[in-house]
């Protein structure tokens, strides 16, 4: 597992499919990240967008999950100073 993914996973109180991150989680995640993790977020966004293209239209749940992950990484990057 990537370091960024470990940082994010540590913020969940329940398994990710059963909970959402609290509003205070993004600043805590950002505070634990360094340049490598921010670069990784950019890479993950590109990979997820590439994966999204391959998901059939009828796989709405999968598309939603991918978009949620992209939104999370974008929110993390938006907090970078």
PyMOL Python script that loads the backbone (N, CA, C, O; Angstrom):
from pymol import cmd

cmd.read_pdbstr("""\
ATOM      1  N   UNK A   1       0.843  -1.173   0.000  1.00  0.00           N
ATOM      2  CA  UNK A   1       0.000   0.000   0.000  1.00  0.00           C
ATOM      3  C   UNK A   1       0.891   1.240   0.000  1.00  0.00           C
ATOM      4  O   UNK A   1       1.917   1.286   0.679  1.00  0.00           O
ATOM      5  N   UNK A   2       0.488   2.219  -0.757  1.00  0.00           N
ATOM      6  CA  UNK A   2       1.242   3.466  -0.838  1.00  0.00           C
ATOM      7  C   UNK A   2       1.117   4.245   0.472  1.00  0.00           C
ATOM      8  O   UNK A   2       0.145   4.089   1.211  1.00  0.00           O
ATOM      9  N   UNK A   3       2.119   5.088   0.745  1.00  0.00           N
ATOM     10  CA  UNK A   3       2.112   5.858   1.984  1.00  0.00           C
ATOM     11  C   UNK A   3       0.877   6.754   2.052  1.00  0.00           C
ATOM     12  O   UNK A   3       0.245   6.856   3.104  1.00  0.00           O
ATOM     13  N   UNK A   4       0.530   7.400   0.946  1.00  0.00           N
ATOM     14  CA  UNK A   4      -0.650   8.264   0.927  1.00  0.00           C
ATOM     15  C   UNK A   4      -1.902   7.457   1.269  1.00  0.00           C
ATOM     16  O   UNK A   4      -2.752   7.922   2.029  1.00  0.00           O
ATOM     17  N   UNK A   5      -2.016   6.279   0.724  1.00  0.00           N
ATOM     18  CA  UNK A   5      -3.173   5.435   1.016  1.00  0.00           C
ATOM     19  C   UNK A   5      -3.204   5.018   2.486  1.00  0.00           C
ATOM     20  O   UNK A   5      -4.279   4.915   3.078  1.00  0.00           O
ATOM     21  N   UNK A   6      -2.050   4.783   3.068  1.00  0.00           N
ATOM     22  CA  UNK A   6      -1.991   4.436   4.490  1.00  0.00           C
ATOM     23  C   UNK A   6      -2.433   5.611   5.348  1.00  0.00           C
ATOM     24  O   UNK A   6      -3.150   5.427   6.332  1.00  0.00           O
ATOM     25  N   UNK A   7      -2.011   6.815   4.983  1.00  0.00           N
ATOM     26  CA  UNK A   7      -2.401   8.013   5.728  1.00  0.00           C
ATOM     27  C   UNK A   7      -3.914   8.189   5.666  1.00  0.00           C
ATOM     28  O   UNK A   7      -4.556   8.486   6.674  1.00  0.00           O
ATOM     29  N   UNK A   8      -4.473   8.005   4.485  1.00  0.00           N
ATOM     30  CA  UNK A   8      -5.923   8.148   4.319  1.00  0.00           C
ATOM     31  C   UNK A   8      -6.650   7.056   5.085  1.00  0.00           C
ATOM     32  O   UNK A   8      -7.617   7.341   5.791  1.00  0.00           O
ATOM     33  N   UNK A   9      -6.206   5.820   4.962  1.00  0.00           N
ATOM     34  CA  UNK A   9      -6.859   4.693   5.630  1.00  0.00           C
ATOM     35  C   UNK A   9      -6.882   4.878   7.148  1.00  0.00           C
ATOM     36  O   UNK A   9      -7.830   4.458   7.812  1.00  0.00           O
ATOM     37  N   UNK A  10      -5.853   5.498   7.689  1.00  0.00           N
ATOM     38  CA  UNK A  10      -5.791   5.712   9.137  1.00  0.00           C
ATOM     39  C   UNK A  10      -6.870   6.678   9.620  1.00  0.00           C
ATOM     40  O   UNK A  10      -7.190   6.701  10.808  1.00  0.00           O
ATOM     41  N   UNK A  11      -7.427   7.467   8.721  1.00  0.00           N
ATOM     42  CA  UNK A  11      -8.464   8.436   9.086  1.00  0.00           C
ATOM     43  C   UNK A  11      -9.856   7.813   9.181  1.00  0.00           C
ATOM     44  O   UNK A  11     -10.761   8.415   9.759  1.00  0.00           O
ATOM     45  N   UNK A  12     -10.034   6.638   8.633  1.00  0.00           N
ATOM     46  CA  UNK A  12     -11.340   5.988   8.679  1.00  0.00           C
ATOM     47  C   UNK A  12     -11.528   5.291  10.017  1.00  0.00           C
ATOM     48  O   UNK A  12     -10.628   4.607  10.504  1.00  0.00           O
ATOM     49  N   UNK A  13     -12.696   5.468  10.602  1.00  0.00           N
ATOM     50  CA  UNK A  13     -12.989   4.792  11.861  1.00  0.00           C
ATOM     51  C   UNK A  13     -13.626   3.432  11.608  1.00  0.00           C
ATOM     52  O   UNK A  13     -13.592   2.557  12.473  1.00  0.00           O
ATOM     53  N   UNK A  14     -14.205   3.250  10.425  1.00  0.00           N
ATOM     54  CA  UNK A  14     -14.812   1.989   9.997  1.00  0.00           C
ATOM     55  C   UNK A  14     -14.226   1.647   8.642  1.00  0.00           C
ATOM     56  O   UNK A  14     -13.537   2.481   8.054  1.00  0.00           O
ATOM     57  N   UNK A  15     -14.470   0.459   8.125  1.00  0.00           N
ATOM     58  CA  UNK A  15     -14.002   0.161   6.771  1.00  0.00           C
ATOM     59  C   UNK A  15     -14.521   1.223   5.794  1.00  0.00           C
ATOM     60  O   UNK A  15     -15.659   1.674   5.928  1.00  0.00           O
ATOM     61  N   UNK A  16     -13.708   1.626   4.819  1.00  0.00           N
ATOM     62  CA  UNK A  16     -14.069   2.714   3.916  1.00  0.00           C
ATOM     63  C   UNK A  16     -15.436   2.583   3.253  1.00  0.00           C
ATOM     64  O   UNK A  16     -16.090   3.599   3.018  1.00  0.00           O
ATOM     65  N   UNK A  17     -15.884   1.389   2.949  1.00  0.00           N
ATOM     66  CA  UNK A  17     -17.173   1.248   2.287  1.00  0.00           C
ATOM     67  C   UNK A  17     -18.338   1.550   3.220  1.00  0.00           C
ATOM     68  O   UNK A  17     -19.456   1.788   2.763  1.00  0.00           O
ATOM     69  N   UNK A  18     -18.083   1.541   4.518  1.00  0.00           N
ATOM     70  CA  UNK A  18     -19.155   1.741   5.480  1.00  0.00           C
ATOM     71  C   UNK A  18     -19.127   3.118   6.124  1.00  0.00           C
ATOM     72  O   UNK A  18     -20.010   3.436   6.921  1.00  0.00           O
ATOM     73  N   UNK A  19     -18.166   3.919   5.810  1.00  0.00           N
ATOM     74  CA  UNK A  19     -18.089   5.231   6.436  1.00  0.00           C
ATOM     75  C   UNK A  19     -17.515   6.242   5.454  1.00  0.00           C
ATOM     76  O   UNK A  19     -17.001   5.889   4.393  1.00  0.00           O
ATOM     77  N   UNK A  20     -17.617   7.474   5.830  1.00  0.00           N
ATOM     78  CA  UNK A  20     -16.993   8.524   5.039  1.00  0.00           C
ATOM     79  C   UNK A  20     -16.045   9.283   5.960  1.00  0.00           C
ATOM     80  O   UNK A  20     -16.145   9.202   7.184  1.00  0.00           O
ATOM     81  N   UNK A  21     -15.144  10.007   5.357  1.00  0.00           N
ATOM     82  CA  UNK A  21     -14.183  10.752   6.154  1.00  0.00           C
ATOM     83  C   UNK A  21     -14.858  11.923   6.848  1.00  0.00           C
ATOM     84  O   UNK A  21     -15.707  12.580   6.245  1.00  0.00           O
ATOM     85  N   UNK A  22     -14.511  12.200   8.084  1.00  0.00           N
ATOM     86  CA  UNK A  22     -15.040  13.389   8.746  1.00  0.00           C
ATOM     87  C   UNK A  22     -14.469  14.643   8.084  1.00  0.00           C
ATOM     88  O   UNK A  22     -13.414  14.588   7.453  1.00  0.00           O
ATOM     89  N   UNK A  23     -15.154  15.754   8.226  1.00  0.00           N
ATOM     90  CA  UNK A  23     -14.734  16.994   7.571  1.00  0.00           C
ATOM     91  C   UNK A  23     -13.356  17.463   8.036  1.00  0.00           C
ATOM     92  O   UNK A  23     -12.675  18.198   7.321  1.00  0.00           O
ATOM     93  N   UNK A  24     -12.957  17.050   9.204  1.00  0.00           N
ATOM     94  CA  UNK A  24     -11.655  17.470   9.735  1.00  0.00           C
ATOM     95  C   UNK A  24     -10.504  16.602   9.240  1.00  0.00           C
ATOM     96  O   UNK A  24      -9.344  16.878   9.548  1.00  0.00           O
ATOM     97  N   UNK A  25     -10.810  15.561   8.482  1.00  0.00           N
ATOM     98  CA  UNK A  25      -9.781  14.605   8.065  1.00  0.00           C
ATOM     99  C   UNK A  25      -8.828  15.170   7.015  1.00  0.00           C
ATOM    100  O   UNK A  25      -7.627  14.907   7.071  1.00  0.00           O
ATOM    101  N   UNK A  26      -9.341  15.939   6.064  1.00  0.00           N
ATOM    102  CA  UNK A  26      -8.490  16.423   4.975  1.00  0.00           C
ATOM    103  C   UNK A  26      -7.310  17.244   5.507  1.00  0.00           C
ATOM    104  O   UNK A  26      -6.176  16.976   5.112  1.00  0.00           O
ATOM    105  N   UNK A  27      -7.524  18.220   6.377  1.00  0.00           N
ATOM    106  CA  UNK A  27      -6.358  18.961   6.903  1.00  0.00           C
ATOM    107  C   UNK A  27      -5.362  18.062   7.642  1.00  0.00           C
ATOM    108  O   UNK A  27      -4.152  18.276   7.563  1.00  0.00           O
ATOM    109  N   UNK A  28      -5.875  17.054   8.361  1.00  0.00           N
ATOM    110  CA  UNK A  28      -4.963  16.130   9.065  1.00  0.00           C
ATOM    111  C   UNK A  28      -4.162  15.310   8.065  1.00  0.00           C
ATOM    112  O   UNK A  28      -2.966  15.088   8.255  1.00  0.00           O
ATOM    113  N   UNK A  29      -4.818  14.862   7.003  1.00  0.00           N
ATOM    114  CA  UNK A  29      -4.121  14.096   5.966  1.00  0.00           C
ATOM    115  C   UNK A  29      -3.029  14.956   5.346  1.00  0.00           C
ATOM    116  O   UNK A  29      -1.888  14.517   5.203  1.00  0.00           O
ATOM    117  N   UNK A  30      -3.385  16.183   4.980  1.00  0.00           N
ATOM    118  CA  UNK A  30      -2.420  17.092   4.348  1.00  0.00           C
ATOM    119  C   UNK A  30      -1.229  17.346   5.264  1.00  0.00           C
ATOM    120  O   UNK A  30      -0.091  17.422   4.800  1.00  0.00           O
ATOM    121  N   UNK A  31      -1.486  17.478   6.559  1.00  0.00           N
ATOM    122  CA  UNK A  31      -0.387  17.757   7.496  1.00  0.00           C
ATOM    123  C   UNK A  31       0.605  16.593   7.593  1.00  0.00           C
ATOM    124  O   UNK A  31       1.759  16.792   7.973  1.00  0.00           O
ATOM    125  N   UNK A  32       0.161  15.385   7.253  1.00  0.00           N
ATOM    126  CA  UNK A  32       1.032  14.209   7.315  1.00  0.00           C
ATOM    127  C   UNK A  32       1.738  13.920   5.993  1.00  0.00           C
ATOM    128  O   UNK A  32       2.607  13.052   5.916  1.00  0.00           O
ATOM    129  N   UNK A  33       1.351  14.660   4.954  1.00  0.00           N
ATOM    130  CA  UNK A  33       1.916  14.419   3.624  1.00  0.00           C
ATOM    131  C   UNK A  33       3.126  15.301   3.350  1.00  0.00           C
ATOM    132  O   UNK A  33       3.271  16.391   3.904  1.00  0.00           O
ATOM    133  N   UNK A  34       3.964  14.805   2.502  1.00  0.00           N
ATOM    134  CA  UNK A  34       5.124  15.558   2.006  1.00  0.00           C
ATOM    135  C   UNK A  34       5.027  15.587   0.488  1.00  0.00           C
ATOM    136  O   UNK A  34       4.035  15.131  -0.080  1.00  0.00           O
ATOM    137  N   UNK A  35       6.035  16.110  -0.161  1.00  0.00           N
ATOM    138  CA  UNK A  35       6.013  16.259  -1.617  1.00  0.00           C
ATOM    139  C   UNK A  35       5.739  14.942  -2.344  1.00  0.00           C
ATOM    140  O   UNK A  35       5.015  14.918  -3.340  1.00  0.00           O
ATOM    141  N   UNK A  36       6.312  13.860  -1.853  1.00  0.00           N
ATOM    142  CA  UNK A  36       6.100  12.561  -2.509  1.00  0.00           C
ATOM    143  C   UNK A  36       4.625  12.160  -2.495  1.00  0.00           C
ATOM    144  O   UNK A  36       4.114  11.638  -3.486  1.00  0.00           O
ATOM    145  N   UNK A  37       3.949  12.398  -1.388  1.00  0.00           N
ATOM    146  CA  UNK A  37       2.540  12.029  -1.299  1.00  0.00           C
ATOM    147  C   UNK A  37       1.672  12.930  -2.187  1.00  0.00           C
ATOM    148  O   UNK A  37       0.699  12.467  -2.782  1.00  0.00           O
ATOM    149  N   UNK A  38       2.028  14.208  -2.273  1.00  0.00           N
ATOM    150  CA  UNK A  38       1.269  15.106  -3.154  1.00  0.00           C
ATOM    151  C   UNK A  38       1.472  14.718  -4.617  1.00  0.00           C
ATOM    152  O   UNK A  38       0.531  14.753  -5.409  1.00  0.00           O
ATOM    153  N   UNK A  39       2.683  14.352  -4.965  1.00  0.00           N
ATOM    154  CA  UNK A  39       2.946  13.883  -6.330  1.00  0.00           C
ATOM    155  C   UNK A  39       2.174  12.594  -6.586  1.00  0.00           C
ATOM    156  O   UNK A  39       1.634  12.392  -7.673  1.00  0.00           O
ATOM    157  N   UNK A  40       2.125  11.733  -5.592  1.00  0.00           N
ATOM    158  CA  UNK A  40       1.390  10.487  -5.720  1.00  0.00           C
ATOM    159  C   UNK A  40      -0.101  10.748  -5.937  1.00  0.00           C
ATOM    160  O   UNK A  40      -0.747  10.026  -6.697  1.00  0.00           O
ATOM    161  N   UNK A  41      -0.648  11.762  -5.286  1.00  0.00           N
ATOM    162  CA  UNK A  41      -2.063  12.111  -5.474  1.00  0.00           C
ATOM    163  C   UNK A  41      -2.321  12.492  -6.931  1.00  0.00           C
ATOM    164  O   UNK A  41      -3.330  12.089  -7.509  1.00  0.00           O
ATOM    165  N   UNK A  42      -1.418  13.262  -7.520  1.00  0.00           N
ATOM    166  CA  UNK A  42      -1.550  13.619  -8.938  1.00  0.00           C
ATOM    167  C   UNK A  42      -1.518  12.360  -9.818  1.00  0.00           C
ATOM    168  O   UNK A  42      -2.318  12.213 -10.743  1.00  0.00           O
ATOM    169  N   UNK A  43      -0.600  11.479  -9.517  1.00  0.00           N
ATOM    170  CA  UNK A  43      -0.473  10.234 -10.286  1.00  0.00           C
ATOM    171  C   UNK A  43      -1.733   9.380 -10.140  1.00  0.00           C
ATOM    172  O   UNK A  43      -2.238   8.838 -11.123  1.00  0.00           O
ATOM    173  N   UNK A  44      -2.231   9.264  -8.924  1.00  0.00           N
ATOM    174  CA  UNK A  44      -3.426   8.456  -8.687  1.00  0.00           C
ATOM    175  C   UNK A  44      -4.639   9.024  -9.414  1.00  0.00           C
ATOM    176  O   UNK A  44      -5.457   8.266  -9.935  1.00  0.00           O
ATOM    177  N   UNK A  45      -4.763  10.341  -9.454  1.00  0.00           N
ATOM    178  CA  UNK A  45      -5.870  10.959 -10.191  1.00  0.00           C
ATOM    179  C   UNK A  45      -5.798  10.569 -11.662  1.00  0.00           C
ATOM    180  O   UNK A  45      -6.810  10.206 -12.260  1.00  0.00           O
ATOM    181  N   UNK A  46      -4.607  10.643 -12.244  1.00  0.00           N
ATOM    182  CA  UNK A  46      -4.455  10.274 -13.657  1.00  0.00           C
ATOM    183  C   UNK A  46      -4.772   8.794 -13.871  1.00  0.00           C
ATOM    184  O   UNK A  46      -5.434   8.438 -14.846  1.00  0.00           O
ATOM    185  N   UNK A  47      -4.308   7.939 -12.977  1.00  0.00           N
ATOM    186  CA  UNK A  47      -4.585   6.507 -13.100  1.00  0.00           C
ATOM    187  C   UNK A  47      -6.081   6.220 -12.967  1.00  0.00           C
ATOM    188  O   UNK A  47      -6.628   5.401 -13.705  1.00  0.00           O
ATOM    189  N   UNK A  48      -6.729   6.887 -12.037  1.00  0.00           N
ATOM    190  CA  UNK A  48      -8.154   6.672 -11.839  1.00  0.00           C
ATOM    191  C   UNK A  48      -8.961   7.159 -13.038  1.00  0.00           C
ATOM    192  O   UNK A  48      -9.936   6.519 -13.433  1.00  0.00           O
ATOM    193  N   UNK A  49      -8.561   8.280 -13.614  1.00  0.00           N
ATOM    194  CA  UNK A  49      -9.249   8.765 -14.810  1.00  0.00           C
ATOM    195  C   UNK A  49      -9.087   7.777 -15.967  1.00  0.00           C
ATOM    196  O   UNK A  49     -10.026   7.547 -16.728  1.00  0.00           O
ATOM    197  N   UNK A  50      -7.906   7.203 -16.093  1.00  0.00           N
ATOM    198  CA  UNK A  50      -7.674   6.206 -17.133  1.00  0.00           C
ATOM    199  C   UNK A  50      -8.535   4.963 -16.876  1.00  0.00           C
ATOM    200  O   UNK A  50      -9.081   4.379 -17.812  1.00  0.00           O
ATOM    201  N   UNK A  51      -8.649   4.571 -15.635  1.00  0.00           N
ATOM    202  CA  UNK A  51      -9.475   3.416 -15.279  1.00  0.00           C
ATOM    203  C   UNK A  51     -10.952   3.701 -15.545  1.00  0.00           C
ATOM    204  O   UNK A  51     -11.690   2.821 -15.986  1.00  0.00           O
ATOM    205  N   UNK A  52     -11.373   4.920 -15.277  1.00  0.00           N
ATOM    206  CA  UNK A  52     -12.766   5.305 -15.468  1.00  0.00           C
ATOM    207  C   UNK A  52     -13.218   5.104 -16.916  1.00  0.00           C
ATOM    208  O   UNK A  52     -14.364   4.737 -17.173  1.00  0.00           O
ATOM    209  N   UNK A  53     -12.318   5.346 -17.839  1.00  0.00           N
ATOM    210  CA  UNK A  53     -12.641   5.188 -19.258  1.00  0.00           C
ATOM    211  C   UNK A  53     -12.961   3.726 -19.593  1.00  0.00           C
ATOM    212  O   UNK A  53     -13.735   3.452 -20.510  1.00  0.00           O
ATOM    213  N   UNK A  54     -12.372   2.806 -18.858  1.00  0.00           N
ATOM    214  CA  UNK A  54     -12.558   1.376 -19.153  1.00  0.00           C
ATOM    215  C   UNK A  54     -13.778   0.771 -18.472  1.00  0.00           C
ATOM    216  O   UNK A  54     -14.152  -0.364 -18.766  1.00  0.00           O
ATOM    217  N   UNK A  55     -14.401   1.516 -17.567  1.00  0.00           N
ATOM    218  CA  UNK A  55     -15.541   0.980 -16.819  1.00  0.00           C
ATOM    219  C   UNK A  55     -16.807   1.117 -17.674  1.00  0.00           C
ATOM    220  O   UNK A  55     -17.115   2.208 -18.153  1.00  0.00           O
ATOM    221  N   UNK A  56     -17.531   0.026 -17.863  1.00  0.00           N
ATOM    222  CA  UNK A  56     -18.764   0.096 -18.658  1.00  0.00           C
ATOM    223  C   UNK A  56     -19.795   1.033 -18.022  1.00  0.00           C
ATOM    224  O   UNK A  56     -19.805   1.225 -16.806  1.00  0.00           O
ATOM    225  N   UNK A  57     -20.649   1.605 -18.848  1.00  0.00           N
ATOM    226  CA  UNK A  57     -21.671   2.538 -18.363  1.00  0.00           C
ATOM    227  C   UNK A  57     -22.591   1.905 -17.325  1.00  0.00           C
ATOM    228  O   UNK A  57     -23.075   2.591 -16.425  1.00  0.00           O
ATOM    229  N   UNK A  58     -22.835   0.601 -17.443  1.00  0.00           N
ATOM    230  CA  UNK A  58     -23.751  -0.056 -16.526  1.00  0.00           C
ATOM    231  C   UNK A  58     -23.130  -0.280 -15.145  1.00  0.00           C
ATOM    232  O   UNK A  58     -23.824  -0.698 -14.218  1.00  0.00           O
ATOM    233  N   UNK A  59     -21.844  -0.009 -15.000  1.00  0.00           N
ATOM    234  CA  UNK A  59     -21.160  -0.165 -13.704  1.00  0.00           C
ATOM    235  C   UNK A  59     -21.161   1.164 -12.944  1.00  0.00           C
ATOM    236  O   UNK A  59     -20.108   1.713 -12.619  1.00  0.00           O
ATOM    237  N   UNK A  60     -22.348   1.658 -12.676  1.00  0.00           N
ATOM    238  CA  UNK A  60     -22.483   2.960 -12.017  1.00  0.00           C
ATOM    239  C   UNK A  60     -21.829   3.028 -10.645  1.00  0.00           C
ATOM    240  O   UNK A  60     -21.225   4.043 -10.298  1.00  0.00           O
ATOM    241  N   UNK A  61     -21.940   1.965  -9.865  1.00  0.00           N
ATOM    242  CA  UNK A  61     -21.340   1.962  -8.524  1.00  0.00           C
ATOM    243  C   UNK A  61     -19.822   2.087  -8.611  1.00  0.00           C
ATOM    244  O   UNK A  61     -19.204   2.815  -7.833  1.00  0.00           O
ATOM    245  N   UNK A  62     -19.232   1.376  -9.558  1.00  0.00           N
ATOM    246  CA  UNK A  62     -17.779   1.451  -9.741  1.00  0.00           C
ATOM    247  C   UNK A  62     -17.379   2.851 -10.179  1.00  0.00           C
ATOM    248  O   UNK A  62     -16.398   3.404  -9.681  1.00  0.00           O
ATOM    249  N   UNK A  63     -18.132   3.424 -11.105  1.00  0.00           N
ATOM    250  CA  UNK A  63     -17.841   4.789 -11.544  1.00  0.00           C
ATOM    251  C   UNK A  63     -17.937   5.766 -10.375  1.00  0.00           C
ATOM    252  O   UNK A  63     -17.095   6.651 -10.227  1.00  0.00           O
ATOM    253  N   UNK A  64     -18.967   5.599  -9.545  1.00  0.00           N
ATOM    254  CA  UNK A  64     -19.128   6.462  -8.374  1.00  0.00           C
ATOM    255  C   UNK A  64     -17.947   6.342  -7.423  1.00  0.00           C
ATOM    256  O   UNK A  64     -17.457   7.348  -6.909  1.00  0.00           O
ATOM    257  N   UNK A  65     -17.491   5.128  -7.189  1.00  0.00           N
ATOM    258  CA  UNK A  65     -16.347   4.909  -6.296  1.00  0.00           C
ATOM    259  C   UNK A  65     -15.087   5.578  -6.842  1.00  0.00           C
ATOM    260  O   UNK A  65     -14.316   6.172  -6.088  1.00  0.00           O
ATOM    261  N   UNK A  66     -14.887   5.480  -8.139  1.00  0.00           N
ATOM    262  CA  UNK A  66     -13.711   6.108  -8.754  1.00  0.00           C
ATOM    263  C   UNK A  66     -13.801   7.617  -8.626  1.00  0.00           C
ATOM    264  O   UNK A  66     -12.815   8.270  -8.283  1.00  0.00           O
ATOM    265  N   UNK A  67     -14.978   8.181  -8.898  1.00  0.00           N
ATOM    266  CA  UNK A  67     -15.142   9.629  -8.777  1.00  0.00           C
ATOM    267  C   UNK A  67     -14.954  10.103  -7.331  1.00  0.00           C
ATOM    268  O   UNK A  67     -14.407  11.181  -7.098  1.00  0.00           O
ATOM    269  N   UNK A  68     -15.403   9.305  -6.369  1.00  0.00           N
ATOM    270  CA  UNK A  68     -15.199   9.659  -4.957  1.00  0.00           C
ATOM    271  C   UNK A  68     -13.716   9.696  -4.621  1.00  0.00           C
ATOM    272  O   UNK A  68     -13.263  10.594  -3.911  1.00  0.00           O
ATOM    273  N   UNK A  69     -12.964   8.738  -5.118  1.00  0.00           N
ATOM    274  CA  UNK A  69     -11.516   8.710  -4.874  1.00  0.00           C
ATOM    275  C   UNK A  69     -10.846   9.919  -5.528  1.00  0.00           C
ATOM    276  O   UNK A  69      -9.987  10.560  -4.923  1.00  0.00           O
ATOM    277  N   UNK A  70     -11.239  10.226  -6.753  1.00  0.00           N
ATOM    278  CA  UNK A  70     -10.682  11.402  -7.435  1.00  0.00           C
ATOM    279  C   UNK A  70     -10.996  12.657  -6.646  1.00  0.00           C
ATOM    280  O   UNK A  70     -10.125  13.508  -6.465  1.00  0.00           O
ATOM    281  N   UNK A  71     -12.233  12.786  -6.171  1.00  0.00           N
ATOM    282  CA  UNK A  71     -12.626  13.963  -5.386  1.00  0.00           C
ATOM    283  C   UNK A  71     -11.800  14.070  -4.106  1.00  0.00           C
ATOM    284  O   UNK A  71     -11.414  15.169  -3.709  1.00  0.00           O
ATOM    285  N   UNK A  72     -11.530  12.954  -3.468  1.00  0.00           N
ATOM    286  CA  UNK A  72     -10.719  12.959  -2.249  1.00  0.00           C
ATOM    287  C   UNK A  72      -9.308  13.453  -2.545  1.00  0.00           C
ATOM    288  O   UNK A  72      -8.789  14.312  -1.832  1.00  0.00           O
ATOM    289  N   UNK A  73      -8.689  12.919  -3.587  1.00  0.00           N
ATOM    290  CA  UNK A  73      -7.324  13.350  -3.922  1.00  0.00           C
ATOM    291  C   UNK A  73      -7.298  14.814  -4.334  1.00  0.00           C
ATOM    292  O   UNK A  73      -6.353  15.531  -4.005  1.00  0.00           O
ATOM    293  N   UNK A  74      -8.316  15.267  -5.045  1.00  0.00           N
ATOM    294  CA  UNK A  74      -8.404  16.687  -5.405  1.00  0.00           C
ATOM    295  C   UNK A  74      -8.558  17.560  -4.159  1.00  0.00           C
ATOM    296  O   UNK A  74      -7.948  18.626  -4.069  1.00  0.00           O
ATOM    297  N   UNK A  75      -9.360  17.116  -3.210  1.00  0.00           N
ATOM    298  CA  UNK A  75      -9.539  17.884  -1.975  1.00  0.00           C
ATOM    299  C   UNK A  75      -8.233  17.978  -1.191  1.00  0.00           C
ATOM    300  O   UNK A  75      -7.926  19.016  -0.605  1.00  0.00           O
ATOM    301  N   UNK A  76      -7.479  16.903  -1.185  1.00  0.00           N
ATOM    302  CA  UNK A  76      -6.170  16.925  -0.526  1.00  0.00           C
ATOM    303  C   UNK A  76      -5.251  17.924  -1.219  1.00  0.00           C
ATOM    304  O   UNK A  76      -4.598  18.735  -0.563  1.00  0.00           O
ATOM    305  N   UNK A  77      -5.203  17.863  -2.533  1.00  0.00           N
ATOM    306  CA  UNK A  77      -4.317  18.773  -3.273  1.00  0.00           C
ATOM    307  C   UNK A  77      -4.765  20.228  -3.164  1.00  0.00           C
ATOM    308  O   UNK A  77      -3.936  21.137  -3.219  1.00  0.00           O
ATOM    309  N   UNK A  78      -6.060  20.454  -3.010  1.00  0.00           N
ATOM    310  CA  UNK A  78      -6.574  21.825  -2.882  1.00  0.00           C
ATOM    311  C   UNK A  78      -6.121  22.487  -1.574  1.00  0.00           C
ATOM    312  O   UNK A  78      -6.059  23.714  -1.486  1.00  0.00           O
ATOM    313  N   UNK A  79      -5.812  21.685  -0.576  1.00  0.00           N
ATOM    314  CA  UNK A  79      -5.364  22.211   0.723  1.00  0.00           C
ATOM    315  C   UNK A  79      -3.859  22.440   0.811  1.00  0.00           C
ATOM    316  O   UNK A  79      -3.366  22.949   1.817  1.00  0.00           O
ATOM    317  N   UNK A  80      -3.137  22.070  -0.228  1.00  0.00           N
ATOM    318  CA  UNK A  80      -1.686  22.238  -0.209  1.00  0.00           C
ATOM    319  C   UNK A  80      -1.363  23.714  -0.349  1.00  0.00           C
ATOM    320  O   UNK A  80      -1.894  24.406  -1.217  1.00  0.00           O
ATOM    321  N   UNK A  81      -0.494  24.173   0.512  1.00  0.00           N
ATOM    322  CA  UNK A  81      -0.116  25.597   0.499  1.00  0.00           C
ATOM    323  C   UNK A  81       1.140  25.810  -0.296  1.00  0.00           C
ATOM    324  O   UNK A  81       1.609  26.941  -0.418  1.00  0.00           O
TER     325      UNK A  81
END
""", "prot")
cmd.dss("prot")
cmd.show_as("cartoon", "prot")
cmd.util.cbc("prot")
cmd.orient("prot")
